[in-house]
Amino acid sequence: MSYQVLARKWRPRIFSELVGQEHVVRALSNALDNERLHHAYLFTGTRGVGKTTLARIFAKSLNCEKGVSATPCGECSICREVDEGRFIDLLEVDAASRTKVDQTRELLDNVPYSPVRGRYKVYLIDEVHMFSGGSFNALLKTLEEPPPHVKFILATTDPQKVPVTVLSRCLQFNLKRLPFEQIRNHLESILQREGLSYELSALGLLSRGADGSMRDALSLMDQAIAFGGGKVMEVDVRAMLGTIAQERIHDLLQLLTEGDAKGVLTRVAEMAELSPDFGGVLQELLALLHRVALVQAVPEALDDTIGDRERVSQLASQLAPADTQLFYQIGLIGQRDLPLAPDPRSGFEMVLLRMLAFRPESAPEPGPIRPAVVTGVKSAVENRSPPALSNTPKQTGRSNPAATESVELSQWHNVVGALKLGGIALQLANNCLFEAWDGKLLKLRLDSCHRQMHVASAEQRLHKALQDLTGEDVRLEIRVADLSDEAQATPAQTQAKAKQERQRIAEENMEKDPLVLAMKERFAAQILPGSIQLIDE
């Protein structure tokens, strides 16, 4: 016997076998069991979600020899003929091949005649939106008042193109895209019944690649079975789909979290050796960011279907929620623009570099105040020089070509300003207070409200930056403490206070600006509250 593809072999034959679409199944079942049958139905939804399958089950339920019921017997000759696609009173029409009005009229000429074998003659018109305007007009009258022995079932992936006059004559059911877990569970059930070996992680990749379509999922699984020689394994599916191992995506987000541009590009170069689909890699990164955002908002909402709950929770503690949202938004826009890039790899790299370039800092460095802008008017405000770095000469154990002087570590605010850090490591340093320094061990206290910043990778980067700055073998110890009662402010608090002061001065200078005063007097203009903003260098 010739091989039958999974999408046909496992096509549902009764309503209870259908995956998802419970809202449609319930309505149709109640209508059949209570014999409250409409003469025309419209099923809408994306490809592979069950529109044609529902129509065939409905036609079988209408014509089963044991009576109209939501549970056709599946054994009578009519049920078997419907399942085999040879029931004479089920007329399946592809609207794309019958766009001409003459062809539609020819189809409708047989409507008045009684069914040959069944109880009802069922017209299933697939992709009905492909009909021409004349074809729709030819259908209208028959669709509104068909003979009692005729039922129309229309299906379309684009209901916006169906005229309102047709929509108003039908009961419309919108079929949903199938959730990831429903697709994966169904694939697992089929493989178990087929007696084939598989890995759950591989099914997850297939389910995500199906994009809500069960038919696409089954077609991909057919391909995976052939590719893997009768087994569905993660390594084979990744090779088939051109996707990257999940661990590499986690590592990539870790590097983005740390602001490590060099590490990010190195990781992309390693991925490029596997010739992946960079559009798919970006989708996986977006999926991971979505999981991170879930943990940050509602920790218990995260499932462990992929087996990465611990790693996702770790990333969620390191990445600020604002950065998560920013990365996700940049990734979404980048996904749209990726086909326009000179090549997929460079486009993907630019998306990642854009995430790093536009990442908000925890607090701006004190520095010159820029011209403030309000409703198209610019006003220069006085420049303020940043505080000079106070260094105290000190004997060093080794020379450091980057530092001609050694920094006094007790002056922590000055130290932070001199460190070459970014990302979460800089935020960690900014939210610490100096505690003690004995010449070898530097002790810091981290504000408890920022405990999520105390991660190994950030501490390691801070430690290395301190050694590079001082030229000494500095040891670092950070402990979390409640700093709310401390008289001394952290660098982040000092910077925030400085920014507030700069904002106040900018607003005062704007109020005194001659051009602004003239516009107020001549045009009764007003400065919009909150519209004066500092522009950081």
N, C-alpha and C positions, 0 to 999 in steps of 0.2 A: 504493500500500500504506500502511496506517495506521502511525503512528509507534509503535515499541515501546520502552518505557522501558528504560534501561540495565540495571537490576537483572534484568530478564527476558531481554534480548538477550544479556547476557554471563553468564548463569547457567552454572556449570560443568556439563559433561555427562559427564565422566570424572574419575576420582580425581586424575589428574595436573594437572588444571586448577584444582583446589580450592586456595585460598589459605589457608595455615596448616593446623592440625588434623592435622599429620603423624602424631601418635601414634595417632589414630583410623584414619586412612587405612591405616597400616601393619598394624594389627590386622585390619581388615576385608579387606584385600588378601590377607593370609596365609590367613585363613579361607576365602576364595573359591577361591584357587589350590589349596589342599590339601583342599577340600571338607569342612572341619570347621565345619559351620554349626549355630549355635544356633537355637532356635525363636523366641526373643524378644530384642529389643534395646531398650535405653532410651538415647536421646540427650538430654543435658541441656546447658544453656548459655543465655546471654542472647540477646536478639533479634538476628537478622541475622548469626549466626556460621556457619551452614551446616547446621543440623539437618535441615531438609526436603530440602535439596539432596543431602546424604549419603544420606538414605533413598531418594530417587529413583534415584540412581546405583546403590545397592545392589540395588534392585529390578530395574533394567535388567541388572545383572551376573548376577543369578540366572536371568533369563529370556531372555537373548540366544540367538538361534537357533543361534549357533555354539558354544554350550556355556557352562557356569558358569565365569566367569573374572573377574579383577579388571580386565580390559581389554575391556569389551564393544565390539563392532564399530562400533556407532553407525550402521550402514547397513541392517540388516535391518528388517523391518516392525515387529517388537516394539520395537526400540530407538527407532525413529522415533515410534511411538505413545506410548512413555513420555515422550520429550522434548516431545511435543506435548500431553501431559496427557490422553490419551484411551485409555490401555491398560486394557482391561476387567478384568484381574486385579490391578490396583493400585487398592485401595480407600482413598482418602484421606478421613479422617473428622475433623471439627472437634469435639473433645470438648465445647467450650462450647455447641454447638447440640444436643448429645445427652446432656444431663445426667440425663434420666429413665431409670430402670431398664428400662422397657418398650422404649425406643428402643435401649438396649444389647443387650437380648435379641433384638430384631428383627435387629440387625446380626449377631449371632453365630449366628443360625439358618442362615445360608448357609455357615458354616465347614465342615461335613462334605462339601459338594459340591466336586468336582474343579474345577480352574481351567478356564476356557473355552479359552484359547489358549496360555497360558504353561506353564512348568514348575512354578511355584509361584504360589499366591494370596497376595498381600502386603497386610496390613492396616497402613496408616500412620495412627496416631491422634495428631493434633497437640494440644498443650496438654492432655495427658492428666490433669493435676492438676485440671482443671475437672470431672471426673467426680464424681458424687455417691457417697456411701458404698454405696448399693445397686448402682450401676453397677459399682463396683470389685468388689463381691462376685459380681456376675453374670459378670464377666470372669475371675475367679481360676481356676476349674477349667479353662476352655478355654485360658487362658494357660499353665497348667502342663503340660498334655498335649494339645496341638493335633494334628490329623492331620498326617502327614508332608508333605503338600503345602501347608501353611500356615506363613507366617512373620509374626510381629508386630513392628512397629517403632513404638515409642512415643517421643514427643518432648515436652519440657516445659521451660519457663523457671523452674519452681519445684519442684524435686524434693522439697523438704521436705514438700510437701502430698501426695505419693504414698505410699500405705500401704507399710509395710515388707513386707507379704505380697506385694505386687506387685514391689517392688524385688528381692526374693530370687528371683524367677522369671525375671529378665532379666539379660542382660549389659549392664552400665552403662558408658557412655562420656561423659566430661565434656568438652565442647567449650570451648576457651579463648576469651577475648576477644582479638581480633586486635590485634597491636602497631601502633603509629602508623606505623612505616616500611613494614610490609607493606601497609597500606591505601594509603599514599601511592604506593608503587611500582606497585600494581595500578591505581590511578586513572591514573597516568601512562601505563601500558601501554595502557589502553583508549583514552585520548585520542589516543595515537599511531596506533592502529589505526583510530580514527574520523577521523583527519586534521584534528583541531581544534587551534587555538592555545591555549597555556596558559602560566602561570607556576608554577614549582615552589613558590614561597611560597604561592600560592593553594591548591595541593593540600594543603600542610601545614595550612592553616586548615580545609579540608574534613575532612581526616583526624582532626584533633583534635576537631572538632565531632561526628564520627561516634561517638566514645566506644566504640571497639572493635567496632562493628557494620559489616560490609561493606555490607549492604543500606542502612543509613542513609547511608553514604558515597556510594553510587551515587545514591540519591535526592537528596541534597544537590547532587551534581554535575549531575544533570539540571536542578535548579533554577538552578544557577549558569550552565549553558550557556544557558538561556532568558533569564536576567537579563542576561548579557553579550552577547547576540546572537550566539551561536555561539563565543564565546571565554571562557576561564576565567582571569580576571586578578585579581590580589590586591585591587586597589581595589574591584572589583565584588563580590568575595566578602565583603570586610569590610563593605561597605554592606549586602549581603544578610543577613549574619549579625549585624550590629550590633556588630562587634568593633572594637577600636582598634588603630592601627598599632603594631607591635612597638617602634618607637623611643620612643613615648610611655610604654610600660610600663617600658622601661629607664630613661627619665628620671625616672619616678615612683619607682622603687626607688633611684635615685641621691639624690633628695631625702630619702627615708626614711633612707638611710645617713647623710646629713649632718645629720639631725635638724631639717630645715627645714620646720616645720609650715605656715608661710605659703606657701612654695613648693608644698607638697603640695596645699593647698586650691586654689591658683591653677591647678595642673595639672588637678585634678578639674573645676574650673569650665570649663576649655577642653575637656575631654572631653565634658562635659554638653551643649555646643553641638552635638555630633554625634549626640545622642540614642542613646547606646550601651546595650547590655545590661550593666549594671554587675555582674550575676552572672558574665557571661562575662569581663569585665575582671578581676574578682577571680581567676577561674580562670587567666587568662593570667599574672597576677602570681605565683600559686602555682607555675605551670609554670616561670617564670623563677627563682624562689627554689630550686626543685628543681635546676635547672641550675647555679646558683651553689653550692649545697651539694655537688654532684658535683665541681666544680672544686676546692673546698676540701678535699675528702676524697681524691679520686683525680683529679688534673688530666687525665691521659690518657683518662679515661672520657668526656670531653665530645666530642660529635660537632659537626659544623658544618652540620647539615642545614638550619638556619634561617638560616645565614650571620651569626651574631652571636657567634662564639666569642671574638673579641677584646674585645668589649664585656662579655661575661659574665665573662671572666677579669679585666678591670679591676674590675668590681663585686665579684668574689670577693676581690680584694686589699684592697678598702676596707672591706668589711663583715665584722665579726667573726663567726666560725662560730657562736658562741652566739646572736648577734643573728639570723643566718640561720634557725636552728632556731626561735627565738622568733617571728619574723615569720611563718614557715610555719604554726606551730601556731595563732597568733592568726587567720591567714587561713582556716585550715580550720574553726575554730569560727565565724568570721564568716560563712563560706559557709552554714553550717547556719542561722544566725540571720537572714540577710539577708531572707528572706521575711517576717519578723516586724517589720521596720523600717517606720516610717511611709511612707517611699518609698525606692526603691532607691538613689538618690544619697546621701541622708543616712545610710543603713545602711552604704554603702561608705565614706563619709567617717569614720564612727565606727570602722570596722575599722582604717583607716589611723592615726587619732589614737590608737587603743588601742596600736598598734605603737610609736608614739612615747612614749606615757605609761608603758608597762611595760618600756621598753628598759633593760637593766642598765647602770649606770655603770661605767667602768673601775676607779674606786676612789672610795670615799665621802670627802667633805670632812671634815676634822677638825671636831668640834663636840660638843655636849652628848651625854652618854651617856643613853640612854633606859632606861626600866624594862625589865629582862630578864624573860622569861616562861618558866616551866618547868612542865609538867604542870598547867596551870591556876593556878599561883601567881605573883603579880607582886611584884617587889621593887624599890623605888626605889633607884637608885645615884646617887652624887654627880655633879653636873653639872660639866663642865669647859668653860671658855670657849675659843673658838678663838683662835689667836695673832693679835695685832693686826697690821694691815697697816702695814708700815714704809715710809713715803714720805719722800723727800728733796726739799726744794724745789728747783726747777730752772726756768730760763728756758725758756719755750715759744715756738715760732714762731707759734702761733695759739691762740686761746681754745677751750676745750672745755666746753660747758655741763654735761657729765656728770661732769667731774672738776675740783674746786677746787684740787687739788694734783696735781703730776706724779709719776709712779711711777718709782723708781730701777730701771731695767731689769736691773741686775746682780743684784737680789734676785728671782730668777726665780720662786721658790716663792710670794712675795707677789703677783707679777704675775699668775701663773696663777689665783690665788684671786680676783683682781679682774676678770678677763676675763669678758665675757658670752658664753660659748661652750657648746656642747653637742655630742653626737655624736662623730664621728671627729675633728673639729677640736680638741675638748677633750682627747681621748686623745692626739693628736699633741703638744699643748703639755705635757701631763702627763709624757710620756716623753722630754722634751728636757732638756738641761743648758745653762746659760748658758756661752758661750765668749768673746764680746767685744762691746763697744759703743763706737763712736767718735763718738757724737752723731748719726750719720746711719744707719749700718748696724748692725743687730743680728745677731750670728752665734750660732746654736744648733747643738748636736749631738744627733742622734736615736739612741737606743739601737738597734743593728743588729737585735736580736731583734724589733723593732717596725717594721721597714722598710716593711711593707705599709701603714702609716698615712701614709707620705709620698706623698700624691697631691695633684695641683694644686688641686682644689676645697677640700680641708682647709687647705692652706697659704694659699690666698687668703682664706679666712674668718679664719684666725689673724692674717694680716697686717692685715686691715681692723679686727679687734677691737683690735689694738695701736695702730693710728692713732686709733681712737675713744677709747681709754683715755688716751693721752698727749697727744693734740691736736697731734701732730707728724707730719711726712711721714717716718715710719720706713720704712726698707728692711729686708727680712728675707732671711736666708740660712740654710738648714738643710742640714747634711750628715750622712750616716749614718756612725756610728762605733761601735766596740766599747767600751762603757762598763763592762764587767765588772770592770775593774781600778781604776775611779775610786773615790776615797774619798768624793766628794760623791754624794749620792743625788738621783735625779730626784724631782719632785713626786709621781709615782705611787708610787714606792718609799717616800717619806716618809709618804704617806697610808696605804699598806698597813701600815707599821710602827705608825702611830698607831692604826689600827683594831685591830691585834693587842693593843696596850697597853690600849685601852679594853675589849676583850673579856676580857683578864686581870683587870682591875679589876672588871668586871661579875660574873665568875665568883666572885671572892673575896667580893664583897659579898653575893652570893646565898648563899654558904656560911654567911655570918655573920648572915643575915637571921633575926630572932626567929621569924617564922612558919614558915620552913623548918626551923629547929632544932626547933621544937615538933612539927612533923609527922614529922621523923626519929625523935624520941624516942617519940612516942605510937604511930605507925603503922609504924615501921621503914621509912619512905619513903627513897627514894634519888633523887638528881638524875641524870637520864639524860645520859650523855655526849653532848655536841654539841647539847643541847636549849636551851641558853642562847644567845639570839641578840640582837644589837643591832638596834634599830629606827631606821633613819635618818629624819631629817626630810624 
